[in-house]
């Protein structure tokens, strides 16, 4: 059931200021604990009930945050001081102003204090000022608005006080220490604008949020500190200890425990940083012994030959890349790519890394890798960074294709061989060589070099260059000798196995 709105009006602040202007003397009184001075009727207490880990509770006094709390409190003070309003007194919620001539001011003040005693309205002496002349009041207000306090250097021999406050749109906190005249001297400030979700919190929740924010920002606080909550009379202020209050005991520990067991918090909250195991260095056994395989799918727009997908394979040692455009990502297309672009060119690889897509993880691909004695390793589900080498290559190739395609962008399959060529002959900073040089041991000859009189230095033995590179990547370990060519007997054996797998694929 929706609560009905209380139509009792709040004073119009501009008219209130005009009515008190130009007087000789003023007294400003602030109500202590605000709305909590109004008791909740016994029949209505169950409507304020709330539940926490200690059980179900209901308010005995009117709390902050109720829909009609401002109107209700304004009705109380208007009823209490109605015979003085607009004569020598103005009220705005729990702020009372008595004004008038110097000779009559003491009598007016006595009448107002008698009303406060009669209606049990408590005042906050720390926020009340009595008998201020017109000029002094203006000067005090002016100085408070235009002057900023000088921040103090913390004295670790004195207690630290944290003052917090919250409004409907922001929260703030002040870290302070006792100074001259029993007044706290500020050390530093923090503030935060509430996001729309936080603006829907109740007043107590916003106050709690300010405390949590202060505790997280003032990380240098010692174990002993004192917390001062604004407008919260139920808090027990205990110097030298953590704040203790009904319903807020051990608030930080209990908040953490609740967060750890809250399903919604884990679903919509930020990802937590869990302790990760140390990273492991990938073993390097030789060139073309470990390939990363991944799809770039689907590419938009579709190529002019109706191909939509790009299958990319990357060697983990030399960073040599093979890629092909495909009309689909069926198992047969993948098997043909593995044979034509990897096995038939570079021999049987030892390890193949791919994601856990159904086009990579199926019985037909398993049959093929088993026949060639290839260890097929899968990256973590929904975690593409697990196959980082393939993801990095894909990003570079797509960027290069974007730079060379025509305006209609449907000729990307035609530009793919050129892009692969550029990628293979480009210098890789983390390797120190281009993939082409690491593979063949010589520099590639470009068209621009056909008329050059400077010969390309190809004197280095390819095997020595590969061995030196592997020693650089794996100190203290000599890799196995790797053959770069496939002899005829190996080729026959590979074709026989692929044909056998092809028959299984067809069936």
N, C-alpha and C positions, 0 to 999 in steps of 0.2 A: 504494500500500500504506500502510495506516495505521500510525503508529509506536505501539509498545507502551508503556504507561505504566510508569515505574519506581516501584515501591512503597516505595522507601526513605524512611522518614519524616523530616520536619524536626522539630527540637526544639520541644516545646510551650512557648511563650514564658512563660506564667504560672508553670510549674514552674521554668523557668530563672531567673526573677527571684526566686522564693522561695529558691532554693538559694544565691544569691549575697548575699542580704540579711544585714545584721548582721555583716559582716566588718570587720577593722581596716584593711586596705589593699587597693587595687585597682590593676590595670593594664589598660588597654583598648587592644587592637591591632586595626587594620583592614587587611585584605588588599588589596594593591595590584592593580588591574586585574581583580579578581574572577575570573569564570569563565575569562578568557583565560589563566590560569595552568595550565589543564588542556589537554594536547595531544590532538588528535583522532587516532585510529588511522589509519594510512595507508589501510587498506582501506575506512574509513568516510568519508574526506574528500570523495569524490564525492557523498555524500548531502547535503553542506552547500553544494553548488554554487549559484551565482547568476549571472545575466547582467546586464550593464549595457552602456553604449555603448562601453566600452573592451575588451569581450570577456567570456569566461567565467572565473569565479574560484571557488576553493574555500577554505574556512577550514583553517588549520593548527592553530589552537587553538579551544577551545569558545567560540562566540560567545554573546552575550546573546540571548534570545528562543527558544532551542530548548526543546522540550516537556519534556525530562527534564534540562535543565541544572541546576536547583536541587538535584534529588535526587542527581545525579552529583557535584556539588561538595560537597554535605554528606557523601556517602560518603567523599570524599577526606579532608576534615578530620577526620571521625570516626575513620578508619583511622589517620591520622597521630598524633592525640592521645588515642587510646582509653584508654591507661593512666593518663592524668591527668584524664579527664572525671569529673565528680561528686566529685572529690577536692579539687582546687584550681583547676580550669579548667572553663569552659563555652564552647561554640561555637554560633554560629548563622550558617550560611553563612560569609561572610568576616569576621565580627565575633567576636573572641576576647576573653574576660574571664578574667584570673588574679586570684584572691582568696585571702585567708588572713590569718594573723597577720603582724605587722610583722617579727618575727625570721626567719620562714621565707620571706618574700615574695621576697627577692632570689634565693634558691636556686630557687624555683618558676619565677621569670621566666627564669633561665638555662636551665633544662630545656626550657622552651617554645621559646626562641629557637634552641636546638640542634636541636629537632625541625623548626623552620621551615627551618633550613639544610640538614638532611638531606633533606627532601622538597621543597626548592626553592620554598618558599612565601614570596613577597615581601610585605613590609609597607609601608604608606603612613605615613611619619613625620609628615606633616601632620595625619593623623587619629588618631594614636596618642598615648595619655597613659600615663605610667608613674609608679608609686609615689604614688598619690593616696589619702589617708586617707578614711575613711568619711564624715565630715562635709563635707570639702571636695568630694568627689564629688557628694554630694547638693546642696550649694550651687551647684556649677557647673551641674548639670542644672536646678536650680530657676531660677537666673538666666537660663539660656538659654531656658527656656520662658515665663517671665513678663515678660521685658524685651525691648523692641523697640529695635533699633539706630537711632541718629539719622542721618537721611539727610544726606549731604554735598552741598555745592554743587560742581558739576563744575569742575575746574581744567583749562583747555584746554592748558596747558603740560605736563600729565602724560598718560601713555598711558591709554587706556580699556580696561577688561577686561569681557568679557561672559561670565558664568558661566551655563551651561545645564544642565538636568537633566530627566529624564523618568521617569515611573512608568507603571504599567499603566492609570491613569485620569486623569492630568493631566501637564502640562508646565509648566515655569517657567524664568525667566531673571532674572539680576541684573546690572544695569549698575553697575560699581564702578571705583574708582581706587586706586592704592597709597596707604596711609595710614601710621599710626604702627606701628612694629614689623614692617614688611614684611607687613602684613596689608591686604587690600583693604577699602576703606571703601565701603559701598553708596551708590549715588546714587538708584536707583529699581528697582522690581520689576515684573515682569509674570507672569501665570499664566493658564492656560486649561485648562478641563475638557475632556477628550477626548470626542468624540461616539462612538457605538457603532462606526462604521466605522473611526475612528482607533484605537480600542482594539484592533483586530485587527492593527495594524501590528507589525512586529518591533521589538525594542529599538533597533536601529540606525535604523530609520525614524522611531521616536518621537523619538530624539535629534536626528535631522536636522530633524524638524518643529519641535522647540524652537528650533533655530538659525534656521530660516526665519522663525519667529514673532518671534524677537528682532530679526532684521534688519529686518523690516517695521515693528515698533513703535518701535524706536530709530532713527527717521528722521533725527535730528540728528547722528548719528555722523559724524565727519570721515573722510577717506579712510584714515587710519591708525588702526587699532584692533586689539586683541588679543582673541582668542576662547579661552575656557577651557572645555573640554568635560569633563563629569564622567564618570568611569569609562571613558574612551576613551584608552588608552595609545598607540594608534597615531598620534594626532594630533601633528603637529609644531607646537609653540607658538612662533611667530615674532613677537616684538614689532614693532609698527609696520607689519605687513603683514596681508593677509587670511589666514585659517586655511588651511593646506595639509596634506592628509592623504591617504594611499593610498586611492584609490577615491572621494575627495571633492573632488578638485581642481576649482576653478571650479564649485562646486556650484550657485551661484545662476544663473550663465549657462546651465549645462547643463540645469538644471531648467526654465528658461524655454524653451529650445530644444525640449526633449522635450514640454513642454505644448503648444507651437504645432503639433507634428506628431502629437500623440496624438488619434486619432479618438474614443476613448471619453471623453477629457477634454472635448472639445468637445460631445459629445452630452449628457452628464449634468452637466457643470459649469455654473456661473453664466454668464449672458450677458455677453460682454465689451463694454466701452464703446468703440466705434469712433469715430474722428473724423468728425463729421457736417458736411456743408456748411452754410453760413449759411442761415438761414431767409429765404424770399422773401415779400414782402407781396403778397397777392392783389389783382389789378387789379379796380377797381370801375368798371364802365361804366354802371351805372344800375340802378334797381329792376326786378326780375323779369327780369333778363338772365342771371342765373346761379342755378340751382337745384340743391340737393343732394337726392338721392333714395335712400331706404333702406327696407328691410322690417324690421318688428318681428315676428319669427316664431319659433315659433308661440306664441300667447298661451294660457295655461292658467288657467282653464277655457275651453272653446269657448263663444262667445256663443250666446244662445238662437236666433239665426237661422242657426246653423251656420257662422258666420264665425270663422276662426282666425288670420287675418293682418291686420296693420295696415301700410298703405303710406303713408309720410310724405314730403312734399316741403317743403323750406325755402328761401326766398329769401335769398341771401347778404347783401343790402343791408338790407332792412327787417326781416328775420327773420320775415316773414309765413309762416304754415304752412298747408298744405292736407294733409288726411289722410282716408283712407277705409278701412273694414273690408272685407276680401275673404275669400271662401271658399277661394281658392287663390292661388298666385303664378305663374299661367301668363302667357305672353306677351300673350295677348289682354286679360287683366285689366289688365296694366301699360299697354298701348297705350290702352285706354279711359280709364284714370285720367289719362294724360298729356293726352289731348285734352279730356276733360270738366272737369278740375280746373285745368289750367294753360294750355294753348293757347287754349281757347275763352273763358277768363276774362281772361288777362293778355297774350295775344299770343304771338308766336313768341319763345321765349327764345334766347339766343346760346350758352349752355353748360349742359350737364347733367352732373352728377357722380354716379357710382354705384360700387358695388363690382363685382367681376368675376364675380358669380354668373351662371350660365347663363341665368337668367330676364331678366337685363339685357343680357347680351352674346350676341346671336343675330342671325340674318339679318333677322328681321322687325323688331326694334327698330332695326337699322341702316338698313333701308329707310325707316322712319318719320322718323328724325332727319335722314337725308339729304334727304328730300323737304322738310322744313321748314328746311333749312340750319342745323341745330343741331350744335354740336361736342360729341360725347359723350366725356367723359373718365372714365377708370376709376382708382380708388384702388389702392394696392399690394396684391397678393395676401396674404391672411392678416394684414393690417395694418389693422384697422378704423379706427384713429385717423387714417388718411390721409383719410377723409371725416369730419373732426371735427365739422363743423357738423351733419350729419345725425345722428351719434351723440349729440351733446349734446341735440338736440331730442327724440330718441327717449326719452332718459333722463327728461327733464322731463315729457313726455306720459304715460309709464307711471307716474311718481310721482303725477301729478295724478289719473289714472284710479283708482289704488289708493285714493285718498282719497274718491272720490265714488260708487263702485260699491256695490251692496247686499251683503248678507251672503253670498249665494250666488255673487256676482261674475260672473254670466252676462249682465248687462245692460250690459257695458262699451261695446258698440256704440251703445246708446241714449244713453249719457252722453258719447260722443265729441264731438258738436257743442257741448255746453256747455263741455267742457274746451278745445276749440279757441277758443271765444269768450273764455274767461278768459285763455288764453295770449296772444291778440292784443291785448287791452286792458290787460294787465299792464305796468307800467313796467319797462323793461330798463335796468339800471344802466350797462352798457357802451355802450348806444346813447344814453341820455339821454332817450328817448321810448318810448312803447309802439309796437309794430308797426302798430297801427291808425292812430295819428296820423301816422306816417311814410308810410302808404299813402294816406290820404284827406285829410290836412291838417287834420282836425278831431278833437276828442275824442269818443269814443263816449258816447252817452246811456244811462245805466243806469236801471232801474226806480226805484231809490232817489232819483234826481234829478228824477222827475216832479213832485214837490211842492216842489222847492227853488226859492227865489226868486233864487238867484245864477245869472246866465246863464253858460253855457260860452263861453270866449273862442275863437271860431272865425274871428276876423278875418284871421288870417294866410293869405296866399295859399298853396295847397297846393304849387304849383310852386316858389315861393320857399323854402318849408320843405325840400323835397327837395333843391333846389340847395345850400342852406346846409349840409345834412347831408352831401352828397357832397363838398363842399369841405372839410368837417371830416375826413372819412375819407381823402381823397386831396388833400393840400395842393398848390396850384399847378396843379391839373388841372380843367378845366371839362368835365363830363360831357355826353354828347349828350342832347338833349331826348327825353323818353320819353312816349309816349302811354299813358294809363291806360284808354282805352276802345277797343274794336274796332269799326271801322265796318262797314257791311253788306257792302261789297265784299270786305274782308279775311275776314269770316266765311264768305262763299260760297267763297272760294278755299281756306280751311282745310278746310271740310267736303268739298270735292272731293278734296283730297289724302288726307284721312283715309279717305274711302270707297274710294279706290284702294288704300291700304294695307290696308284691311279685306278687300278682295277677295283680296289676296296672302296675308293671314293665313289666310283660309278655305281657300285652295288648299294 
